[in-house]
Amino acid sequence: MSLNLAQLRAFVAVADEGGFGAAAGALGVSQSAVSHAVAALEKAVGLPVLSRDRRPRPTAFGEDILVHARAALSAATAITTLAAEHTGSAKGTVRLAAPPSVCQGLLPALLEHWAAELPHISVQLFEGEDDEVAEWLGNGTADAAVLVDPERDTGTVVGEDVFHAVVRRDHPLAGEAAISVADLADDPLLLSAGGCEPHVRRLFRAAGTPLRATHHVRELGTLLAMVTHGVGVSVAPGLVSALLGRELVLVPLRETVGRRLVLTGPQHQPWQPATTALVASARRRTR
């Protein structure tokens, strides 16, 4: 019996993607290469591992070995990653997705740190709302992402912040040491319709105050422009301070709701060595 990682990788890809063509696309090889690799695996083990229906699925034996195939691929990736870290040979381009407040308030310092510590790795930045960032990481558009309060914490925390009121500098509340979200009731409220909305709703529940939004705004830049021009007030995370013009200020809130910002790679796919190196470097920096 002669097995190799290419055979196992092709088998796992077909099982995950649901077809030889989709697996080929995910692996960046031809469909015939995937077919030949799976056939070679079946010849090596002496049993079929995939049914050849319209949608290929693991056979009973294929199901039995699938978990071991995944473990073997993960182990190989881990070994490659450790070797790259120890030799300093991790290189390539990492497509990194993050929300606007993170791109402005957190990533510039991280990018400078990575450029100094990992000069052979370049970072290509994708800016999007929280849900877009998670989707890009899940579908492979991004290799890494800064996720807000992820359910599974497989990366490293690169920042935390709490929510503040956003008002014009000449607003009566601008000079207060701290206010309640209830104090915003006299002004039209601009609610972020992106990833911040659940946090804002928690703040209003904590204050026992109904949330009555006058405007629902998805783009953070648009929201801040509307506050600047006196359309209303808003609530936003502290990292937004990096985006504020001279006309706006953040006012601390007595109700406290925060965010955990986690740099991570894909949840269900092996991380490329460069992604692992970025996360490890960020972890060392935060320590």
NORDAHU-V432424 format. One line per field, one symbol per residue. burial: 1 if it has 24 or more other C-alpha atoms within 12 Angstrom, else 0. A space follows every 10 residues. Layout:
# NORDAHU-V432424
burial: ???
This chain:
# NORDAHU-V432424
burial: 0000111111 1111111111 1111011000 0001101111 1100000111 1000011100 0100110011 0011001001 1001100001 1001111111 1111111001 1011001100 1110111111 1111111001 1111111111 0001111111 1111111110 1011000011 1111101011 1111111111 1011000000 1010011111 1111111100 0111111111 1111000111 1110111111 1111111011 1111111111 1100000
